[in-house]
Amino acid sequence: MLLTSPVTPCVAAPVSPPIVLRSSASCPAGAVIFVESPNVNIMPFTANVNDRDHLVVGGCDTVELARRFGTPLWVVDEKTIEQAARAIQSALAGYPRWRVLYAGKAFLCLAICHIIRRLGLGLDVVSPGELYTAAAAEFPADLLYMHGNNKSESEIRDGLSYGSVKIVVDSESELEMVARVAGELGKKARILIRVTPGVVPDTHHYIRTGHADSKFGLPLEHLGRVVAEIARLGDSVELAGLHAHIGSQSQEIEPYCEIIEILADCLQEIKQSQGLELGELDVGGGLGIAYTQADRPVPIYEWGQAVAAQTIASFESRGLNLPTLVLEPGRSIVGTAGVTLYTAGHAKDLPGGPKYLAVDGGMADNPRPVTYQARYTACVASRMHGPRPDKAITLVGKYCESGDIIVKDAYLTATAGDVIAVFGTGAYNYSMASNYNRTGRPACVLVSDGQAEVIVERESYADLLRQDRVPSRLREQGSCV
Ligand SMILES: Cc1ncc(COP(=O)(O)O)c(C=O)c1O
């Protein structure tokens, strides 16, 4: 089969090495278990090739999916999401109290809310629209956390009215607003304070958030006075814990260990100065996935184990009670589950220059490459064992930007009409998509056990016009010249 990398990737997901549990309530210390972590694979767990030489995902022939639902098409493999959730949950099973929140910003729609709920995950929402979606799916309020660096008063009111959501407070003025709104509603707001720990992960600067001069969170230096202020606010606010998030697509464990140490120091300081032992430690999300053969993210299972082990070490060494550990993975839960299907169109072989192959989608359905030079892997889904070219081609989109490049070095041979699959598009594709060039967003199809069901309809031309209004004076015929 041909992919963008000269190295042959594995179609069937590789089995992660056995993992030895250090200690666990449900599993004795030293027990060896196998947990497969989807985030280390480029393809979904169920990816395979059938006897027609077509890519199969979730038991569905992708060429058939392209024919039935049209392209571009976002395909989401339910089993891969389940597997990622299971991996992180089993990694934490030995830790006394924990909660995994799925970060909805990665990809949220009603069906995803239902899947996440069924898997026993909580949900982190970052906008009124995400909160509205969660509420429409009747997502339990006590499993909802509200994020955002500029929450509005109405957003806070909606959250508190929905039920016992937790609000992750991002600034001192927001704290004041939360207290006021909670007071007006006669409620007690349960909050976490987001701090910027000054930890910089190995990722693109646009998706770093934990550095000291970040727009997110409170500087550590201000934490003491904010905690004192919360005590003064009395009944309207209850401080549950601290939160930090370093950024996204991190492939390393070390930044997480660092933030746990820093937050443990903060909690110790709060205990000593205010006599308050906070019960919750939320270390955010940000674990990376493998987009190409060059990526080596920590398996999600190992990430969970390492974070739990570090929390135990950091808290026990300071004589602190173990907190409820909260993680907020988004990309590593849904990223690998997504495959985008395109139809190949025109090709160009420039003299002395690159060879281009254009597909019927691009930066409007996947703005990550043009936004922060994200890299992807592609294959010809309609001819998985087709010939491999000597030279890489450049897979480009159809939008009016030179930067609309999907894969710069794609080792594939395709002609017009072939179905092209791009992997790792489950996170930050649908959620970041636009209507650029007046294009409708693609449909999204959930696949599982050979069944394919639309979970988001394709936007029609009528959808594109739905919000348009023409002032009547513009309807008058004639020209002003
Ligand atoms: C506060 C917070 N939590 C969780 C996430 C999820 O990150 P990821 O999808 O990389 O796991 C983000 C992403 O930006 C975030 O800002």
The ligand as an SDF file (V2000), in Angstrom:
LIG
                    3D

 16 16  0  0  0  0  0  0  0  0999 V2000
   -7.8100   23.9680   28.7310 C   0  0  0  0  0  0  0  0  0  0  0  0
   -7.6580   22.9100   27.6900 C   0  0  0  0  0  0  0  0  0  0  0  0
   -7.8790   21.6440   28.0360 N   0  0  0  0  0  0  0  0  0  0  0  0
   -7.7700   20.6490   27.1300 C   0  0  0  0  0  0  0  0  0  0  0  0
   -7.4190   20.9120   25.8260 C   0  0  0  0  0  0  0  0  0  0  0  0
   -7.3340   19.7760   24.8690 C   0  0  0  0  0  0  0  0  0  0  0  0
   -6.1080   19.6640   24.2520 O   0  0  0  0  0  0  0  0  0  0  0  0
   -5.8250   18.4430   23.3040 P   0  0  0  0  0  0  0  0  0  0  0  0
   -6.9230   18.3510   22.3150 O   0  0  0  0  0  0  0  0  0  0  0  0
   -4.5390   18.7680   22.6700 O   0  0  0  0  0  0  0  0  0  0  0  0
   -5.7490   17.2210   24.1790 O   0  0  0  0  0  0  0  0  0  0  0  0
   -7.1620   22.2340   25.4310 C   0  0  0  0  0  0  0  0  0  0  0  0
   -6.7660   22.5480   24.0520 C   0  0  0  0  0  0  0  0  0  0  0  0
   -6.4300   23.6050   23.6530 O   0  0  0  0  0  0  0  0  0  0  0  0
   -7.3000   23.2650   26.3960 C   0  0  0  0  0  0  0  0  0  0  0  0
   -7.0900   24.5450   26.0700 O   0  0  0  0  0  0  0  0  0  0  0  0
  1  2  1  0
  2  3  1  0
  2 15  2  0
  3  4  2  0
  4  5  1  0
  5  6  1  0
  5 12  2  0
  6  7  1  0
  7  8  1  0
  8  9  2  0
  8 10  1  0
  8 11  1  0
 12 13  1  0
 12 15  1  0
 13 14  2  0
 15 16  1  0
M  END
$$$$
